[in-house]
Amino acid sequence: MQLSDVFLELGREGFAELIRGISIGKLKTYKLYATIKTRTHLQKLSAETLQKATGRLWDRLGQKDDPFARDLSQAVLVSHLDMIVAVLNFLGVPHEDGFFAKDLDAKPYLTEGWADRTLENFRGVYPEPLLRFYTGHLSWELHVDR
């Protein structure tokens, strides 16, 4: 599975909700602002211009532009580190403020049904498209089944 597929599984409305949740301030804090501005081909990067570009961004993901999908996923994830920390704590995955070792063997933590348990546990706490995106991203990144 490609990372662009994780976005596409959400559908247009779910994707639009992810885009609305991107924090420009967090992009600046984590030094992703210039990268996202360049990757989205926007003259000015703001919450409003990102929302207006949602259709074009969706189309690029449909073309399986995975380098773009990786950068866009980082924008989504840094905007929701509180959720990431909560999910990783719930799953028992060792991490430091939401970041885990790249060589982590996730199999002991992400046992059968982990994604469904996560969605059920955090339903109503975080938006469902965000939770679905994160479980898909985690599965993609750690090479485990949902």
JOFEN-V504458 format. One record per residue. N is the residue number from 1. RES is the residue in one small letter. OMEGA is omega in whole degrees, -180 to 180 (NA if undefined). Layout:
N/RES/OMEGA, N/RES/OMEGA
//
This chain:
1/m/176, 2/q/179, 3/l/178, 4/s/178, 5/d/178, 6/v/176, 7/f/-175, 8/l/178, 9/e/-178, 10/l/-173, 11/g/-177, 12/r/-178, 13/e/178, 14/g/177, 15/f/179, 16/a/178, 17/e/176, 18/l/-179, 19/i/179, 20/r/-178, 21/g/-180, 22/i/-179, 23/s/178, 24/i/178, 25/g/178, 26/k/177, 27/l/179, 28/k/-180, 29/t/-177, 30/y/176, 31/k/177, 32/l/-174, 33/y/-177, 34/a/179, 35/t/-178, 36/i/177, 37/k/180, 38/t/-177, 39/r/-179, 40/t/-179, 41/h/179, 42/l/177, 43/q/179, 44/k/179, 45/l/176, 46/s/177, 47/a/-179, 48/e/-179, 49/t/176, 50/l/-180, 51/q/179, 52/k/-178, 53/a/-174, 54/t/-179, 55/g/179, 56/r/180, 57/l/177, 58/w/180, 59/d/179, 60/r/177, 61/l/177, 62/g/177, 63/q/178, 64/k/177, 65/d/-175, 66/d/174, 67/p/176, 68/f/180, 69/a/179, 70/r/180, 71/d/180, 72/l/179, 73/s/178, 74/q/178, 75/a/179, 76/v/-174, 77/l/-180, 78/v/178, 79/s/-176, 80/h/-179, 81/l/178, 82/d/179, 83/m/-179, 84/i/179, 85/v/-180, 86/a/-179, 87/v/-180, 88/l/176, 89/n/179, 90/f/-178, 91/l/-179, 92/g/-180, 93/v/178, 94/p/-178, 95/h/173, 96/e/-180, 97/d/177, 98/g/-180, 99/f/-180, 100/f/-179, 101/a/-179, 102/k/-179, 103/d/-179, 104/l/171, 105/d/-172, 106/a/-174, 107/k/179, 108/p/-176, 109/y/-176, 110/l/-178, 111/t/-176, 112/e/178, 113/g/-176, 114/w/-178, 115/a/178, 116/d/178, 117/r/180, 118/t/180, 119/l/-179, 120/e/-177, 121/n/-174, 122/f/177, 123/r/-179, 124/g/178, 125/v/179, 126/y/179, 127/p/-178, 128/e/179, 129/p/179, 130/l/178, 131/l/179, 132/r/177, 133/f/-176, 134/y/178, 135/t/176, 136/g/179, 137/h/180, 138/l/177, 139/s/179, 140/w/-175, 141/e/-176, 142/l/178, 143/h/176, 144/v/177, 145/d/176, 146/r/NA
//
